[in-house]
Amino acid sequence: MDLYISAAEYDYHTLLKVSEMAGLAGIIGFHEAGDGYLVTFPDGENAEALINDYKGRLRDLENNIWMH
């Protein structure tokens, strides 16, 4: 399952850092796609939950940065 993320929203290093924080390093893949990135999650019954968790962690990181 793939998730498209615009490079205008997040850079590659942020996406990678969040994957490490979520324990997904080496499990999900990152691919350049036009003006953004495709984040590839393993297919399975919990793929949607992994994507939702990942997107939530991105929002949390963004909120923490802007709050300080």
N, C-alpha and C positions, 0 to 999 in steps of 0.2 A: 504494500500500500504506500502511495506517495503523498507527500505534503509539499506544496509549492510555497516558498517564502521569498518575498521580494528583497532584493539587495538594498533597496531604499529603506527597509524596515530594520534589517539585521545584517551584520557582516558575517563572513564565514567563521571568524574566530569566536564570535559570540555563540553561533550555532554549535560549534564544536564544544565550547566550554559547558553549555547547557546539557549537551549529551553526556559529558563526563559527570556532571552533577547529578544527572538522572540515572546514572548507572547503565547508560546505553552505548557507551563508547565501544566500538567494534561490533555492535549489534545493528546500528542504523548506518546508512551510507549517505554521503553528500555528493551531489553532482551539480555542476553549473548548468543553468537552464535559462538562456536569454539574459534578462536583467534580474536574475535571482538564482535560487537553488532549489533542487528537488531533494527533499529529505526522504529517504527510502526506509520504510519500516518493514520488518518481517511479516509476511502474511500469516494469519492465524486468527483465532477467535478473540484474542486480546489486542489486536492491532489498533482498533479504534481507541481503546483505553490508553495505550501507549502514546498515541498521537495527542489525545486530550491532555495527558500528563505533561508531555513535552511542551505543548503550546501554553499551558498554565505556567510552567517554569519560565518560559520566555517572558510572559507578562510579569511574573513576580520579579525577575531580574530587572526588567525595565522599570518597574515601580520603585525598586530599591535604589536604583541609580538616580532617578529623578527626585527621590525624596531627600537625598543628602546633598 
